Amino acid sequence: MQNVTDPGAELIARDIELAATVRRFPEATVLVVGDLILDRYVTGSVARLSPEAPIPVLRPTGGRSTLGGAANVALNVATLGGQAILVGVIGPDQAGAEIEALVRGTDRITPALLTVANRPTTAKTRFMSGAHQLLRLDEETTAPLPPDAADALLALVEREME
C-alpha cells in the first residue's frame, strides 16, 4: 500500500509556522541593506490618443509616493511589528528628500541613509489609468558607488550591526 500524505495538511503546518514567526516580529530587529527606490504613481484618466503618436493621453487627477526596493522591505518589517534599520544610498535631490521624509515618518524604521553627491536617487514613476500602467519612467544610475562612498556605506552597515 502506498503512503500518501495530505498536501493540505502540509500547507496548514506551514501556515501555522509562518503565523508563529509573524507573532514574534515585535521582538525582531532586522538590518535591511540595499537599493532605495522612490516609487511614484501618477493616476488619471485616458479618453483619447495623441495625434502625434499612437499613445494614450493621460489627464492626471492624483499621485502618491511610496517606499520601494529595500525601503519597502523595511516598511514590511515595520508593518509586521518588527524594528527595521534601513541602510542605503540617496542623492541630494527631491527624490532623496522624499525617501528620507517617508522613512522618518514611519514608526519602527531607523534610517541610516548615506547621501552621495552627484548621484541621483533612484525614482520610478508609473503613469496609471485605472489598473493599467501606461508607462514607467526610471530615473537612476547603474554606475558603481565611488570607492569613498562604498567605504562609508560599509562603515554604516558595521555601525548598525552593533
C-alpha positions as CSV (number, residue, x, y, z in Angstrom):
1,M,0.0,0.0,0.0
2,Q,1.3,3.5,-1.0
3,N,1.9,6.1,1.7
4,V,0.1,9.2,0.6
5,T,0.4,12.5,2.6
6,D,-2.2,15.1,2.6
7,P,-0.9,18.2,0.8
8,G,-3.5,20.3,2.6
9,A,-2.1,19.2,6.0
10,E,1.4,20.2,4.9
11,L,0.1,23.7,3.9
12,I,-1.7,24.1,7.2
13,A,1.5,23.2,9.1
14,R,3.5,25.8,7.1
15,D,0.8,28.4,7.7
16,I,0.9,27.7,11.5
17,E,4.7,28.0,11.4
18,L,4.5,31.3,9.5
19,A,1.9,32.7,11.9
20,A,4.1,31.8,14.9
21,T,7.1,33.6,13.2
22,V,4.9,36.7,12.4
23,R,3.8,36.8,16.1
24,R,7.4,37.1,17.1
25,F,8.2,40.0,14.8
26,P,7.8,42.6,17.6
27,E,10.9,41.0,19.2
28,A,12.9,41.3,16.0
29,T,15.3,43.9,14.8
30,V,16.1,43.5,11.1
31,L,19.0,45.2,9.3
32,V,17.9,46.0,5.8
33,V,20.7,47.0,3.3
34,G,20.0,47.6,-0.3
35,D,18.9,49.9,-3.1
36,L,16.5,52.6,-2.0
37,I,13.8,53.5,-4.6
38,L,11.1,56.1,-4.5
39,D,8.1,54.6,-6.2
40,R,5.8,57.4,-7.6
41,Y,2.4,56.8,-9.1
42,V,0.6,59.4,-11.3
43,T,-3.0,58.4,-11.7
44,G,-5.6,59.8,-14.1
45,S,-7.9,59.1,-17.0
46,V,-7.4,58.4,-20.7
47,A,-10.1,59.5,-23.2
48,R,-8.1,59.8,-26.4
49,L,-4.9,59.0,-28.3
50,S,-2.3,61.6,-29.1
51,P,-2.5,63.0,-32.6
52,E,1.4,62.9,-32.8
53,A,1.8,59.2,-31.9
54,P,-0.4,56.2,-31.2
55,I,-0.2,56.6,-27.4
56,P,-2.8,57.4,-24.8
57,V,-3.1,60.9,-23.4
58,L,-3.2,60.8,-19.6
59,R,-5.1,63.6,-17.7
60,P,-3.6,63.4,-14.2
61,T,-6.0,63.5,-11.3
62,G,-3.7,62.4,-8.5
63,G,-0.5,61.0,-7.4
64,R,1.4,59.4,-4.5
65,S,4.9,58.3,-3.5
66,T,5.8,55.2,-1.6
67,L,9.0,53.4,-0.5
68,G,10.4,50.9,-2.9
69,G,13.3,48.5,-3.1
70,A,15.0,47.8,0.2
71,A,13.0,50.7,1.8
72,N,9.8,48.7,1.0
73,V,11.3,45.6,2.7
74,A,12.0,47.8,5.8
75,L,8.4,49.1,5.6
76,N,7.1,45.5,5.5
77,V,9.2,44.6,8.6
78,A,7.8,47.6,10.5
79,T,4.2,46.8,9.3
80,L,4.6,43.3,10.8
81,G,5.6,44.9,14.1
82,G,9.4,44.5,13.9
83,Q,12.1,47.1,14.1
84,A,13.9,47.8,10.9
85,I,17.3,49.5,10.5
86,L,17.5,50.8,6.9
87,V,20.9,51.3,5.3
88,G,21.1,52.7,1.8
89,V,22.2,55.5,-0.5
90,I,20.2,58.5,-1.6
91,G,21.2,61.5,-3.7
92,P,21.0,65.2,-2.7
93,D,17.8,65.7,-4.6
94,Q,14.0,65.9,-4.2
95,A,13.5,62.1,-4.5
96,G,16.1,61.5,-1.8
97,A,14.3,64.1,0.4
98,E,11.0,62.3,-0.2
99,I,12.5,58.9,0.8
100,E,14.1,60.4,3.9
101,A,10.7,62.0,4.9
102,L,8.8,58.8,4.3
103,V,11.3,56.7,6.3
104,R,11.4,59.2,9.2
105,G,7.6,59.4,9.2
106,T,7.3,55.6,9.6
107,D,7.4,54.1,13.1
108,R,9.8,51.3,13.7
109,I,12.2,52.2,10.9
110,T,15.6,53.7,11.9
111,P,17.2,55.4,9.0
112,A,20.9,55.1,8.3
113,L,20.9,56.8,5.0
114,L,24.1,57.9,3.1
115,T,23.7,60.9,0.8
116,V,26.2,60.7,-2.1
117,A,26.9,63.9,-4.1
118,N,26.5,63.8,-7.8
119,R,24.4,60.6,-7.7
120,P,20.6,60.7,-8.3
121,T,18.2,58.9,-6.0
122,T,16.5,56.1,-7.9
123,A,12.9,57.0,-8.7
124,K,10.4,55.0,-10.7
125,T,7.3,56.9,-11.8
126,R,4.4,54.8,-13.0
127,F,1.7,56.5,-15.1
128,M,-1.6,54.8,-14.4
129,S,-5.1,54.8,-15.7
130,G,-7.3,52.6,-13.6
131,A,-5.5,49.4,-13.1
132,H,-3.4,49.9,-16.3
133,Q,0.2,51.0,-16.3
134,L,0.7,53.1,-19.4
135,L,4.4,54.0,-18.9
136,R,7.2,53.7,-16.3
137,L,9.8,56.4,-16.1
138,D,13.1,55.2,-14.4
139,E,15.4,57.9,-13.1
140,E,18.5,56.1,-11.9
141,T,22.2,55.3,-12.4
142,T,23.6,51.8,-12.6
143,A,27.2,53.0,-12.1
144,P,29.0,51.6,-9.1
145,L,29.4,53.8,-6.0
146,P,32.6,55.7,-5.8
147,P,35.1,54.0,-3.6
148,D,34.8,56.6,-0.8
149,A,31.0,56.2,-0.8
150,A,31.2,52.4,-0.8
151,D,33.6,52.6,2.2
152,A,31.2,55.0,4.0
153,L,28.3,52.6,3.3
154,L,30.2,49.6,4.7
155,A,31.0,51.7,7.8
156,L,27.3,52.4,8.3
157,V,26.5,48.7,8.0
158,E,29.2,47.8,10.5
159,R,28.0,50.5,12.9
160,E,24.3,49.4,12.7
161,M,25.2,45.7,13.1
162,E,26.5,46.6,16.6
